[in-house]
């Protein structure tokens, strides 16, 4: 039959032929394979881990047909593959923050895959605790006692794979800004608080420093109340630099602020506009306005408990007391001295002004003339001071002190620090010869040590130079 003739056949005939074909027996056989259904059934999908610690995740896999299948695995963060194993075990080098990790399991048999999202919060490996500046065999280091009591012996050398020579002098941090300064008699360094990576040294911090060595004695560092400027007082001189809320906003500090002065190593933020200093050469307070580079005499306050422009006493120590809820006013306490003895004085105020508060000679206070370390409470009118191996508690209102603790013979107290956030813990660093030890004391409602002794003890340090608080940056 010709094709053109076939196409002319009746449509009815074609339908009959198709129906006949449909009635024939179908001998084809269709086989359907079951698919292995795999699920990730982890109930815990959120993890918190410090930097440089190991992150370990061992997923739980459930399969409907576990036999005869194999899989390929991948772990990714922001489309970057960090592992290709069933279980995840990595050293965390991420910056502090919160991250999503995607886990993918793919069947090698049919290419079907399943996904699981995990949330990871990375904390700084050194987020909070106490810095312990110490020295052994002529080598200085900054150790850390973390809040979980883990001790890091020398994290700055570990993090930067380098040594930091020189006699250690002091360490200061600005917690919310995420950085701290480490001062030696050969250099000054800035470190990131979270990972201790070096951010700069004298060449970028104090490029205008004229002397070959930065500092001979322990300096002081603090930011002003607005956190817009930073100050360093060292060897009696003042250096000022623009700052910000993080280390990226820091600018180099100035050359020495001009003037004939010899500042006590302390900086006392008053309000958003004014920061105070104390000139031991003239025995009077000085001040500097925000964005100013002029150090000037504080105005006279003859009607107050003392005249800020003519105190007439040498400053030997200071500590901070109560901070207002708005963070705009800080009560600063000072230990002053003249030929007649030692005195407790203070500056207090609000967001607008600072003015003299307390001015009293410290009487009924055993060995106060030989005291070397001082720490004040921010909730009680009390002060702690040490002489040799003894700790005294001074009641400001009663103007009297009493002995509350004595370390063993041969121990010398080097530094004491109040846990400022609560004023419920006093941290004391002591030296037993060349060996340093750190003690935590809990403070009860009367200001004394709970149970009359320490709550924790840490050993293994070199000779302690300073104890300083480390503040969490997250």
Buried (B, 14 or more C-beta within 10 A) or exposed (E): EEEEEEEEEEEEEEEEEEEEEEEEEEEEEEEEEEEBEBEBEBEEBEBEBBBBEEBEBEBEBEBEEEEEBEBEBBBBBEEEEBBEEBEBEBEBEBEBEEBEBBBBBBBEBEEEBBEBEBEBBBBBBBBBBBBBBBBBEEBBBBBBBBEEEEBBBBBBBEBBEEEBEBBBBBBBBBBEBBBBBBBBBBBBBBBBBBBBEBBBBBEBBBEEBEEEEBBEEBBBBBBBBBBBBBBBBBBBBBBBBBBBEBBEEBEBBBBBBEEEBEBBBBBBBBBBBBBBBBBBEBBBBBBBEBEBEEBEBBEEBEEEEBBBBBBEBBBBBBBBBBEEEEEBBBBBBBBBBEEEBBBBBBBBBEBEEBBBBBBEBBEEBBBBEEBBBBBBBBEBBBBBBBBBBBBBBBBBEEBBBEEBBEBEEEBBBBBBBBBBEEBBBBBBBBBBEEBBBBBBBBBEEEBBBBEEEBEEEBEEBBBBBBBBBBBBBE
